[in-house]
Amino acid sequence: MYSETPDIQYFDTKRRMDVLTPEQIKTVQYGTLQLLEEVGVHFPSSRALKIFADHGADVDMTTEIVRIPPDLVHKALSTAPRSFVLGGREERFDLTLDGRSSYLCTDGCGVHVVDLETRKQRSSCKADIAQMAKVSDALPLIGFFWPMVSAQDHGRTAPLHECHAGLTSTLKHVRGGTTTYGQLAPYIVEMATVVAGSKEEVRKRSPICANICTIAPLSQDKHGIECGLTYAEAGIPTSYMAMTTMGSTAPATPLGALVTGDAEVISAMVLIQLAFPGAPVFHSILVSLMHPRTGSYISDATTPMVAITAQLAHAWGVPSLTGGGVSTDAPDIGWQSGAAAGFGSAMIPLAGSEVCGYLGMLDGSMILRPEQLILDHEICHHALEVLGEFTFDEADMSLDVIRAVGPSSHFLKQKHTRQHIRDFRLSRLTGQKDDQGNNLDPRDVALEEFKRLDRTHQPQPLPDEVLAELDRILQAADREAEKIE
């Protein structure tokens, strides 16, 4: 027997907050255009260099630096769709990226797991991804599953196994494509096609999307950009993500880091549109900070960049993957993680990104504690209730009930109280007691809730013939990986 996957809940973006004026956003865009035309971006890919050269960009084949004139940037991006669909296993899990809704995703790419049973830290593996996908399937606010850790037990084909673990463990959309060896990217496309049912269905509502990270400052990854071209040819939506760090890989100012990252992202999206006009792409910049005394990485630097990056993406005419997020630099669950998650969840509806949230990870997205996913989901649920749309109903003022009770009395015996006192959602993590009446730590309650969902929730599996075909694809990819030098 399988469990019913709940419908996806999401944030409305009507409360979106614009930090910069339209004129200021245009100034940032102009800065990006200056960098692309005058400084250029490194593209270590002969295929990419040829595409740019064929379309009139200034290409230096020796240095592999591409300089792109503004008119070519605008011409290319004019073909990028403002809205497209990220498909779920069923249509009720489809995510439409049109700026009206913010969907939450899990965080990704960690390498350590605090084991659910032993509570000791270890390297992550494919089984962890499948487990987190299954539990994410049961949590209604998570609309988009990003494999939270890496499948370190599968070597070169780890990205393919991460995709497989997601596709087979949740009915929701899966971030199944990422940077791998160029020879292996077609196998990810093949998996998406098998699950979707046809190449046409992939183009309409692909069950996976991809993420390709740029290299700061002003460079692309050879394997990443070639994988991006493969995904674009198949119609798989792909976000290009810049992760600029103020003080090391970007200027030590927020706007300097922003414009550096924007040039990286825009250059990649221009390439994709030149090669495959109309291919679905979305924009992502994560600005971080180098600690001025230790040199360590600070992902949750206190700047309004999460809102500004969403504004910038929309100004370029594409969806955004950024915005408020609840992942934290804290090494463990405590005050620091709670403070970051509380503030980050409040930013989700204010930033207005189509995909955001980044639930479930600690220590700069390196460590997975399973219960953190439950804690983050609860915090985001609270933000949804507080910052969501409020329905005003004059009858709720209950003036007749107040008149009936009058001064110096109480409302306990009123029928109105019995009818409405259970209208409020109470947190399942707070106010819980053990059999002796002692207060339970919400962290412990969250851990038990995770275990309960892991034990009881079983998403509907893919058909047997699809599972067999996915296994065949993975075996073929494993054989191909052995040939890579």
C-alpha positions in Angstrom: 0.0 0.0 0.0 1.1 3.5 -0.7 0.3 6.8 1.1 -1.5 9.8 -0.4 0.9 12.6 -1.1 -0.7 15.9 0.1 -1.4 18.8 -2.3 1.4 21.4 -2.4 1.0 24.6 -0.4 2.9 27.7 -1.5 3.4 31.4 -0.7 1.5 34.1 -2.5 3.8 36.8 -3.7 1.4 39.7 -3.4 3.5 41.1 -0.5 6.6 41.2 -2.7 9.0 43.9 -1.5 11.1 45.9 -4.0 14.4 47.0 -2.5 15.7 48.8 -5.5 13.8 51.2 -7.8 13.3 50.3 -11.5 16.0 52.9 -12.3 18.4 51.3 -9.9 17.8 47.8 -11.3 18.5 49.2 -14.8 21.8 50.6 -13.4 22.7 47.1 -12.2 21.8 45.6 -15.6 23.9 48.3 -17.3 26.8 47.3 -15.1 26.3 43.6 -16.2 26.3 44.7 -19.8 29.5 46.6 -19.4 31.2 43.6 -17.8 30.0 41.3 -20.6 31.2 43.6 -23.4 34.4 45.0 -21.9 35.8 42.3 -19.6 34.1 39.1 -20.8 33.6 35.7 -19.4 35.8 32.6 -19.6 34.1 29.7 -21.5 36.4 26.7 -21.6 34.3 24.8 -24.1 35.0 24.7 -27.8 31.3 24.1 -28.5 30.3 27.2 -26.5 33.0 29.3 -28.2 31.8 28.3 -31.7 28.2 29.2 -30.8 29.2 32.6 -29.6 31.5 33.2 -32.6 28.7 32.1 -35.1 26.4 34.8 -33.6 28.9 37.7 -33.6 30.3 37.8 -30.1 34.0 38.7 -29.7 35.7 35.3 -29.0 39.3 34.9 -28.2 40.0 31.2 -29.0 43.4 31.4 -27.1 42.2 32.7 -23.8 38.7 31.3 -24.2 37.3 34.7 -23.2 34.0 35.7 -24.7 32.9 39.4 -24.9 29.2 39.9 -25.7 27.8 43.1 -27.0 24.6 44.5 -25.4 22.5 44.1 -28.5 23.3 40.4 -28.6 22.5 40.0 -25.0 19.1 41.6 -25.4 18.4 39.7 -28.6 19.2 36.3 -27.0 17.3 36.9 -23.8 14.2 38.1 -25.8 13.6 34.4 -26.6 13.8 33.2 -23.0 10.4 32.3 -21.6 9.1 34.3 -18.7 7.0 31.4 -17.5 7.2 27.7 -17.7 6.2 24.5 -15.8 8.2 22.3 -13.6 6.4 19.0 -13.8 5.4 16.6 -11.0 4.6 12.9 -11.4 1.0 14.1 -11.5 -0.3 17.4 -12.8 -1.5 18.5 -9.3 2.2 18.7 -8.4 3.2 20.9 -11.3 4.8 24.2 -10.4 4.1 27.1 -12.7 6.9 29.7 -12.5 5.1 32.9 -13.5 5.8 35.2 -10.5 2.5 34.7 -8.7 3.7 31.9 -6.3 6.8 31.1 -4.4 7.4 27.3 -4.1 9.7 26.0 -1.4 12.5 23.6 -2.2 14.9 21.5 -0.1 18.5 22.5 0.1 21.1 20.5 -1.8 24.6 19.2 -2.3 25.6 18.4 1.3 28.3 15.8 2.0 27.7 14.8 5.6 24.7 13.2 7.4 24.0 12.8 11.1 22.7 9.3 11.0 19.0 8.9 12.0 19.8 6.0 14.3 23.4 6.2 15.5 23.3 10.0 15.6 26.9 10.0 14.5 28.1 12.1 11.5 29.1 10.1 8.4 29.5 10.6 4.6 26.2 10.8 2.7 25.0 8.1 0.3 22.2 7.5 -2.2 19.9 5.9 0.4 19.9 9.2 2.3 18.6 11.0 -0.7 15.8 8.5 -1.2 14.9 8.8 2.5 14.8 12.6 2.4 12.8 12.6 -0.8 10.2 10.2 0.7 9.8 12.4 3.8 9.7 15.6 1.7 6.9 14.0 -0.3 4.8 14.0 2.9 5.4 17.7 3.7 2.9 19.9 1.9 5.1 23.1 1.9 7.9 21.4 0.0 7.0 21.6 -3.7 10.4 21.0 -5.3 12.9 18.3 -4.2 16.5 19.1 -4.5 18.7 16.1 -3.6 20.0 17.3 -0.2 23.2 15.4 -0.1 25.5 13.6 -2.6 25.5 9.9 -3.5 29.1 9.4 -2.5 28.7 5.7 -2.8 28.4 5.9 -6.7 31.6 7.7 -7.8 31.4 9.4 -11.2 27.8 8.6 -11.8 26.7 10.1 -8.4 24.6 12.8 -10.1 22.6 10.2 -12.0 22.0 8.2 -8.9 20.9 11.3 -7.1 18.4 12.0 -9.9 17.2 8.3 -9.7 16.7 8.5 -5.9 14.5 11.6 -6.3 12.4 10.3 -9.2 11.7 7.0 -7.5 10.9 8.4 -4.0 8.6 11.4 -4.5 5.8 12.5 -6.8 7.1 16.1 -6.7 9.3 17.8 -9.1 13.0 16.8 -8.8 16.2 18.8 -9.3 17.6 15.8 -11.2 20.1 17.4 -13.5 23.4 19.0 -12.4 27.0 19.2 -13.6 28.4 15.8 -14.5 30.7 14.6 -17.3 29.4 15.7 -20.6 29.2 12.1 -21.8 26.8 11.3 -18.9 24.4 14.1 -19.3 22.4 12.3 -22.0 21.6 9.6 -19.5 19.9 12.1 -17.3 17.8 13.3 -20.2 16.9 9.7 -20.9 15.7 9.2 -17.3 13.5 12.3 -17.5 12.1 11.0 -20.8 11.3 7.6 -19.5 9.5 9.1 -16.4 7.7 11.7 -18.5 6.6 9.2 -21.1 7.9 11.1 -24.2 10.3 13.7 -25.4 7.3 16.0 -26.1 6.1 15.6 -22.6 9.6 16.6 -21.3 9.3 19.8 -23.2 5.9 20.5 -21.9 6.3 19.6 -18.2 9.7 18.0 -17.5 9.8 15.9 -14.2 13.3 17.2 -13.5 15.1 20.5 -13.8 18.8 21.1 -13.7 21.2 23.5 -12.0 24.5 24.6 -13.3 26.9 26.6 -11.1 29.1 29.2 -12.6 32.7 29.8 -11.3 33.3 33.2 -9.7 34.7 35.5 -10.9 33.4 35.6 -14.5 34.0 32.0 -15.5 32.0 29.0 -16.6 32.7 25.3 -15.8 33.5 23.3 -18.9 31.5 20.2 -17.9 28.7 22.4 -16.5 28.2 24.5 -19.6 28.2 21.5 -21.9 25.7 19.7 -19.7 23.6 22.8 -19.8 23.6 22.7 -23.6 22.5 19.0 -23.5 19.7 19.7 -21.1 18.5 22.8 -23.1 18.4 20.8 -26.3 16.0 18.3 -24.6 13.9 21.2 -23.1 14.8 20.5 -19.5 14.6 23.7 -17.5 17.9 24.8 -16.1 18.9 27.4 -13.5 22.3 29.0 -13.7 23.6 29.8 -10.2 26.3 32.2 -9.3 27.8 31.9 -5.8 29.9 35.0 -5.4 31.7 35.5 -2.1 32.4 39.1 -1.1 36.1 39.6 -0.4 37.4 36.5 -2.2 35.7 35.7 -5.5 33.8 39.0 -5.7 34.3 42.6 -4.6 33.7 43.2 -0.9 30.4 45.1 -1.5 27.0 43.6 -2.0 26.4 45.3 -5.4 29.8 44.4 -6.6 29.1 40.7 -5.8 25.7 41.0 -7.3 26.8 42.4 -10.7 29.7 39.9 -10.9 27.3 37.0 -10.4 24.8 38.5 -12.8 27.3 38.7 -15.5 28.1 35.0 -15.0 24.5 33.9 -15.1 23.4 36.2 -18.0 26.4 35.0 -20.1 25.3 31.4 -19.6 21.7 32.1 -20.4 22.7 34.0 -23.5 24.6 31.0 -24.7 21.7 28.7 -24.2 19.3 31.1 -26.0 21.7 31.4 -29.0 21.9 27.7 -29.3 18.3 26.8 -28.5 16.0 29.8 -28.6 13.1 29.4 -26.2 14.8 26.9 -23.9 13.5 27.4 -20.3 16.1 29.0 -18.0 16.0 30.6 -14.7 18.3 33.0 -12.8 20.0 32.4 -9.4 22.6 34.4 -7.5 23.6 33.6 -3.9 25.8 36.3 -2.4 28.0 35.2 0.5 30.7 36.7 2.6 34.3 35.8 3.5 34.8 36.2 7.2 37.2 39.1 7.6 39.2 37.4 10.4 39.1 33.7 9.6 38.5 33.6 5.9 35.6 31.1 6.4 32.4 31.1 4.4 29.3 33.0 5.6 26.3 32.1 3.5 23.7 34.1 5.5 25.3 37.5 5.4 22.8 40.2 6.5 22.1 42.0 3.2 18.9 42.4 1.2 20.4 40.6 -1.7 17.8 37.8 -1.7 15.1 40.3 -2.6 17.3 42.2 -5.0 18.3 39.1 -7.0 14.7 38.2 -7.5 14.0 41.8 -8.8 17.0 41.4 -11.1 15.9 38.1 -12.5 12.4 39.4 -13.3 13.9 42.5 -14.9 15.7 40.2 -17.3 12.4 38.5 -18.0 13.1 35.1 -16.5 12.0 33.3 -13.3 14.1 33.3 -10.2 15.6 30.7 -7.9 16.8 32.6 -4.9 14.8 34.6 -2.3 14.3 33.8 1.4 15.9 30.7 2.7 16.0 28.9 6.0 19.3 27.0 5.7 22.0 28.2 8.0 25.7 28.3 8.7 25.1 26.9 12.2 27.0 23.7 12.8 24.1 22.3 14.9 20.5 22.9 15.8 20.2 25.8 18.3 19.9 29.6 18.6 21.9 30.4 15.5 19.9 28.0 13.2 16.6 29.1 14.7 17.4 32.8 14.2 18.5 32.3 10.6 15.5 30.1 9.8 13.0 32.5 11.4 14.3 35.5 9.5 14.8 33.6 6.3 11.2 32.3 6.3 9.9 35.8 6.7 11.8 36.8 3.6 10.1 34.2 1.4 6.9 36.1 0.5 8.8 39.4 0.6 11.4 38.4 -2.0 8.9 37.0 -4.4 11.1 34.4 -6.1 9.4 31.5 -7.9 11.5 28.9 -6.1 13.1 29.5 -2.7 13.3 28.2 0.8 16.3 25.9 0.9 15.0 23.7 3.7 16.8 21.2 5.8 20.6 21.8 5.9 23.2 23.1 8.4 26.8 24.4 8.3 26.6 26.2 5.0 24.5 23.4 3.4 27.2 20.8 4.2 25.5 18.8 7.1 22.1 17.1 7.0 20.4 16.4 10.3 17.1 14.7 9.3 15.0 16.5 12.0 16.1 19.9 10.7 13.8 19.3 7.7 10.8 19.0 10.1 11.9 22.1 12.1 12.4 24.2 9.0 9.0 23.1 7.5 7.3 24.1 10.8 9.0 27.5 10.7 7.9 28.1 7.1 4.4 27.0 8.0 4.3 29.7 10.7 5.6 32.3 8.2 2.9 31.2 5.7 0.2 31.8 8.3 1.5 35.1 9.6 2.5 36.6 6.2 -0.1 34.9 4.0 -3.2 36.5 2.7 -5.7 37.3 5.4 -9.4 36.9 4.7 -11.4 39.7 6.3 -14.9 38.7 7.3 -16.9 41.3 9.2 -18.9 38.5 10.9 -15.6 37.4 12.6 -15.8 40.4 14.9 -18.5 38.4 16.7 -20.2 41.5 18.1 -23.4 39.5 19.0 -21.4 37.0 21.1 -19.6 39.9 22.9 -23.0 41.5 23.6 -24.3 38.2 25.0 -21.4 37.7 27.3 -21.0 41.4 28.4 -18.5 42.8 30.9 -16.6 40.8 33.6 -17.6 37.3 32.3 -16.0 34.7 30.0 -16.6 32.9 26.7 -16.0 29.3 27.8 -19.6 28.2 27.7 -20.5 29.9 24.4 -21.5 27.7 21.4 -19.5 30.1 19.3 -16.4 29.1 21.2 -17.0 25.4 20.7 -17.5 26.0 17.0 -14.3 28.1 16.4 -11.7 27.2 19.1 -10.2 24.5 16.9 -9.9 26.7 13.8 -6.3 27.4 14.6 -3.4 25.2 13.6 -1.3 24.5 16.6 2.3 23.4 16.2 3.0 19.7 16.7 6.5 20.5 17.9 5.8 22.8 20.8 3.9 22.2 24.0 4.3 18.5 23.9 4.8 16.5 27.1 5.9 13.0 28.0 4.0 10.5 30.1 5.3 12.1 33.3 4.1 15.6 32.2 7.6 16.9 31.4 8.0 19.3 28.5 9.6 17.7 25.5 12.3 19.5 23.5 11.0 20.4 20.1 14.1 19.0 18.5 13.3 15.6 20.0 9.7 15.9 18.8 10.9 16.8 15.3 13.2 13.8 15.3 10.3 11.5 16.2 8.1 13.1 13.6 10.7 12.5 11.0 11.0 8.8 12.0 7.2 8.5 11.9 7.0 9.8 8.4 10.0 7.7 7.3 8.2 4.6 8.7 4.7 5.2 7.6 4.7 7.4 4.4 5.1 5.5 1.1 4.6 7.5 -2.1 3.0 5.7 -5.0 5.9 4.0 -6.9 6.6 4.3 -10.6 5.3 1.5 -12.8 7.5 -1.6 -12.8 8.4 -1.2 -16.4 9.6 2.4 -15.8 11.7 1.3 -12.8 13.3 -1.4 -14.9 14.1 1.0 -17.7 15.7 3.4 -15.2 17.8 0.6 -13.8 18.9 -0.2 -17.4 19.9 3.5 -18.0 21.9 3.6 -14.8 23.8 0.4 -15.7 24.6 1.8 -19.1 25.8 5.1 -17.5 28.0 3.2 -15.1 29.6 1.4 -18.0 30.1 4.7 -19.8 31.7 6.2 -16.8 34.4 3.5 -16.7 35.6 4.7 -20.1 36.1 8.3 -19.0 39.8 9.3 -18.4 
